[in-house]
Amino acid sequence: MRYGYIFLLSLVIFFSGCAKQAEQEKKIGEDYEKVRLVMTANGTERGIETLTARRFVKLVSDASGGNVQIEFYPNDELTGGNTNEAVRSVSEGFVDLGAYVAGTMSMLDYRLEVATIPWSFSSYQEARKIIDDTGGKYYAKVLANHGLVYLGSTHNAMRQLTSNRNPVKKPDDLKGMKIRVLGGEVYRLFFSALGAKPIPLGWSELNVAIRQGVIEGQENGFFLMSSGHLNEIQKYMTVWNYLYENYLFVANKKSFDHLQPKTQELLREKMREACEWGRDYLEFKEKSIRVQFEKDGLEIIDLTPEELEVFKEKIRPLREELKKKYGEEACKAFRIDEEKIFEEAGED
């Protein structure tokens, strides 16, 4: 009899706990409208934009008690792998949310590429502080002209160079080298100015192109190179942090405007949180990835300040040309060639 009483009491406590948890979950999301949104991105499952987007999706779902649900599709699944069509689909309202690098988003407006002017940022810390201050406001202003709401930015990479043909320590080492680049014009102009042959090519095609000798080199960050196993098919790496690229997380303005203000604020808040996580995660992972690359036999060359200055001097006319093209407002927003004084406390 005693054991039966204990068993019955346990059941009461168990179901009481379940009811209490259900009630708590209901309270968490009771103030949020029930809505389902669709999000697209170019990245693979291992890409930092995909990892950041998935974190964003979970944060939103948890905070809204499951009322605000986001269906996420990486690899441009919704457009059959066509990145340009995916960007247009968000801009035109066929998809609610998207995450794409600024260089790709520049197909909508060339000014979105201003932060990719070579050697504009000296570190990740500098880039994130400027973007979160004045740069993000500029992105928001430009994107609004194309039916988009700017929600946040996370790192793509401080970009490095790898090659199979020869090590790169001076501009002459690049002459005639066939280098895969993103579609943005800055990449093409930069490598052309150094005498290389830039070839725009999709990420999914790069591995095969290198193996077949169609491409001799490519530029990217440690994280993405690792996810694509490029260290296994390239011999040399030049670390020069020549360009900073970031992902822009955006929402279609009409879709966003139809949401209740509380839901809008939820998306903004959780995107900021997810983007900060993505930045921290990438910066942390790059350190261990570099160590692994060296263990695997990739020859890594760190340019000295003197060697780096030779490259900077070579492309100085290009920088001036790009600054004029993007204009004073854009350059001021990202503090291009302005003195930057930041506390780097906590940065290794």
C-alpha positions in Angstrom: 0.0 0.0 0.0 2.8 2.3 0.9 4.6 1.7 -2.3 1.4 2.3 -4.3 1.0 5.6 -2.6 4.6 6.6 -3.4 4.1 5.6 -7.0 0.9 7.6 -7.2 2.6 10.6 -5.7 5.4 10.3 -8.2 2.9 10.4 -11.0 1.2 13.5 -9.6 4.6 15.3 -9.3 5.6 14.2 -12.8 2.5 15.4 -14.5 2.4 18.5 -12.4 5.9 19.3 -13.6 4.9 18.7 -17.2 1.9 20.9 -16.8 4.1 23.6 -15.2 6.7 23.4 -18.0 4.0 23.6 -20.7 2.5 26.6 -18.9 6.0 28.3 -18.7 6.6 27.7 -22.4 3.1 29.1 -23.1 4.0 32.2 -21.1 7.3 32.6 -22.9 5.7 32.9 -26.3 2.2 34.2 -25.5 3.1 37.8 -26.5 4.4 36.8 -30.0 2.3 36.3 -33.1 2.4 32.9 -34.7 4.3 33.3 -38.0 6.5 31.2 -40.3 9.4 32.8 -42.2 11.7 31.4 -44.9 15.5 32.1 -44.9 18.1 31.4 -47.6 21.9 31.4 -47.6 24.7 30.3 -49.9 26.9 28.5 -47.3 27.3 24.8 -46.9 26.4 23.1 -43.6 29.9 23.9 -42.3 29.9 27.5 -43.4 30.0 30.2 -40.8 26.9 32.0 -42.2 25.0 28.7 -42.0 26.1 28.1 -38.4 25.2 31.7 -37.5 21.8 31.4 -39.3 21.0 28.1 -37.5 21.8 29.7 -34.1 19.6 32.7 -35.0 16.7 30.3 -35.9 17.0 28.5 -32.6 17.3 31.7 -30.5 14.2 33.1 -32.2 12.2 29.9 -31.7 13.2 29.6 -28.0 12.5 33.2 -27.2 9.1 33.1 -28.8 8.0 29.8 -27.3 8.0 28.4 -30.8 5.5 31.0 -32.2 8.1 32.5 -34.6 9.4 29.7 -36.8 12.1 30.2 -39.5 12.6 27.6 -42.2 16.3 27.8 -43.2 17.7 26.6 -46.5 21.5 26.7 -47.0 23.4 26.0 -50.3 20.9 28.2 -52.2 18.6 25.2 -52.3 15.6 27.4 -53.1 17.1 28.6 -56.3 18.9 25.5 -57.5 22.3 26.8 -56.4 22.0 30.1 -58.2 23.3 32.7 -55.7 22.3 35.8 -57.7 18.8 34.5 -58.1 18.7 33.9 -54.3 19.7 37.5 -53.6 17.0 38.7 -55.9 14.4 36.4 -54.3 15.0 38.1 -51.0 15.0 41.6 -52.5 11.8 41.0 -54.4 10.0 39.3 -51.5 9.8 35.7 -52.6 12.0 34.8 -49.6 11.8 36.6 -46.2 15.4 36.5 -45.0 18.9 36.0 -46.4 22.6 35.9 -45.6 25.2 36.7 -48.2 28.6 38.3 -48.4 28.8 42.0 -49.2 30.6 41.2 -52.4 27.7 39.2 -53.6 25.1 41.6 -52.3 26.9 44.3 -54.4 25.0 43.0 -57.4 22.2 45.1 -56.0 24.3 48.2 -55.3 28.0 48.5 -55.8 28.4 50.7 -52.7 27.8 47.6 -50.5 31.4 46.6 -51.4 33.0 49.6 -49.9 34.3 47.8 -46.8 36.3 45.4 -49.1 38.7 48.1 -50.3 42.0 46.3 -49.7 43.7 46.9 -46.3 41.0 49.0 -44.9 40.9 47.0 -41.6 43.9 45.8 -39.6 42.0 43.3 -37.5 38.7 41.6 -36.8 38.2 43.7 -33.7 38.6 46.9 -35.8 36.2 45.7 -38.4 33.4 44.6 -36.0 33.6 47.9 -34.0 33.4 50.1 -37.1 30.6 48.1 -38.7 28.6 48.1 -35.4 29.0 51.8 -35.1 28.7 53.7 -38.4 29.2 51.0 -41.1 26.0 49.1 -40.2 24.0 52.3 -40.5 25.4 52.9 -43.9 24.5 49.3 -45.0 21.0 49.9 -43.7 20.6 53.0 -45.7 21.8 51.5 -49.0 19.9 48.2 -48.5 16.6 50.1 -47.8 16.8 51.4 -51.4 16.5 47.8 -52.6 13.6 46.6 -50.4 15.8 45.1 -47.7 16.2 45.6 -43.9 19.7 45.3 -42.5 19.7 43.0 -39.4 23.3 42.3 -38.8 26.8 41.4 -39.9 29.2 38.6 -39.1 32.7 37.7 -40.3 33.4 35.9 -43.5 37.2 36.3 -43.2 40.3 38.4 -43.2 41.3 36.9 -46.6 44.5 35.1 -47.4 46.0 33.6 -50.6 46.9 30.0 -51.4 48.5 28.7 -54.6 50.1 25.6 -56.2 52.4 27.3 -58.7 54.8 29.1 -56.3 55.0 30.9 -53.0 53.9 34.5 -53.1 56.1 37.0 -51.3 56.2 39.9 -53.8 53.9 41.2 -56.6 56.0 39.6 -59.3 55.2 36.2 -57.9 51.6 36.7 -58.9 52.2 37.5 -62.6 50.0 35.4 -64.8 48.7 33.3 -61.9 45.1 32.1 -62.5 43.3 32.9 -59.3 39.7 32.2 -58.4 37.9 35.2 -57.0 34.4 36.1 -55.8 32.2 38.0 -58.2 32.7 41.5 -56.7 34.7 43.9 -58.8 37.2 44.8 -56.0 38.6 41.2 -56.2 39.1 41.3 -59.9 40.6 44.8 -59.9 43.0 44.0 -57.1 44.5 40.9 -58.6 44.6 42.4 -62.1 46.6 45.4 -60.6 49.1 42.8 -59.3 49.5 41.1 -62.7 47.4 38.0 -61.9 44.5 36.6 -63.9 41.4 36.7 -61.7 38.7 34.2 -62.7 35.3 34.5 -61.1 34.1 31.0 -60.1 31.5 29.5 -57.9 32.6 28.0 -54.6 31.1 24.6 -55.5 33.3 24.5 -58.7 36.6 25.5 -57.0 37.9 22.2 -55.7 37.5 20.5 -59.1 39.0 23.5 -60.9 42.1 23.4 -58.7 42.6 19.6 -59.2 42.3 20.0 -63.0 44.8 22.9 -63.1 42.2 25.4 -64.4 42.8 27.4 -61.2 46.3 27.8 -59.7 45.4 29.8 -56.7 42.5 31.2 -54.6 41.9 33.7 -51.8 39.8 33.0 -48.8 39.8 32.8 -45.0 41.1 30.0 -42.9 37.7 28.8 -41.8 36.2 28.4 -45.3 39.5 26.9 -46.7 39.2 24.3 -43.9 35.6 23.5 -44.6 36.4 23.0 -48.3 39.6 21.0 -47.5 41.6 23.4 -49.8 44.7 22.9 -47.6 44.8 19.4 -49.0 45.1 20.5 -52.6 47.2 23.8 -52.3 50.9 23.9 -51.4 51.5 27.5 -50.3 49.7 30.1 -48.3 50.5 33.8 -48.0 49.0 35.5 -44.8 48.5 39.1 -45.6 45.0 40.0 -44.4 44.6 41.9 -47.7 40.8 42.2 -47.5 38.0 41.9 -45.0 34.7 40.3 -46.2 31.5 40.0 -44.1 28.1 38.4 -44.4 25.1 40.7 -44.4 21.9 39.3 -42.8 18.9 40.9 -44.3 15.1 40.7 -44.4 12.7 41.6 -47.2 11.2 45.0 -46.1 7.6 44.1 -47.0 7.8 40.8 -45.1 9.4 42.6 -42.1 6.9 45.4 -42.1 4.0 42.9 -41.9 5.4 41.6 -38.6 4.3 43.0 -35.3 6.8 45.5 -33.7 7.5 43.0 -30.9 8.5 40.3 -33.5 10.6 42.8 -35.5 12.5 43.7 -32.3 12.9 40.0 -31.5 14.5 39.3 -34.9 16.8 42.3 -34.6 17.9 41.3 -31.1 18.5 37.6 -31.8 20.3 38.4 -35.0 22.7 40.7 -33.2 23.3 37.9 -30.6 23.8 35.3 -33.3 26.2 37.5 -35.3 28.3 38.2 -32.2 28.5 34.4 -31.6 29.5 33.8 -35.2 32.3 36.4 -35.0 33.7 35.0 -31.8 33.4 31.4 -33.1 35.3 32.2 -36.3 38.1 34.1 -34.6 38.6 31.3 -32.1 38.5 28.5 -34.8 41.0 30.3 -37.1 43.8 29.9 -34.6 43.5 26.1 -34.3 42.9 25.8 -38.1 46.2 27.5 -38.8 48.0 25.1 -36.5 46.4 22.1 -38.3 47.3 23.5 -41.7 50.9 23.6 -40.7 50.8 20.1 -39.4 49.3 18.9 -42.6 52.3 20.4 -44.6 50.8 23.6 -46.0 53.7 26.1 -46.3 52.5 29.3 -44.6 54.3 32.6 -45.3 53.7 35.6 -43.1 54.7 38.7 -44.9 56.8 41.2 -43.0 55.6 44.8 -42.8 58.2 45.7 -45.4 57.1 43.0 -47.8 53.5 44.0 -47.2 54.2 47.7 -48.0 55.4 46.7 -51.5 52.0 45.2 -52.2 50.2 48.2 -50.7 52.2 50.6 -52.8 51.5 48.7 -55.9 47.7 48.9 -55.5 47.6 52.5 -54.0 46.3 54.0 -57.3 43.5 51.4 -57.2 42.6 52.3 -53.6 42.3 55.9 -54.6 40.2 55.0 -57.6 37.8 52.9 -55.5 37.5 55.6 -52.8 36.4 58.1 -55.4 33.9 55.6 -56.9 32.2 54.7 -53.6 32.2 58.3 -52.4 33.0 60.3 -49.3 29.9 59.2 -47.4 30.7 55.5 -47.8 34.4 55.9 -47.0 33.6 58.0 -43.9 31.1 55.4 -42.7 33.8 52.7 -42.7 36.6 55.2 -41.8 38.6 54.3 -44.8 42.1 55.8 -44.4 41.1 57.6 -41.3 43.1 57.3 -38.1 41.5 54.5 -36.0 42.2 54.4 -32.3 40.5 51.5 -30.5 41.2 49.7 -27.3 42.1 46.1 -28.2 41.7 44.9 -24.6 41.1 41.1 -24.5 42.4 40.6 -28.1 45.2 38.1 -28.4 
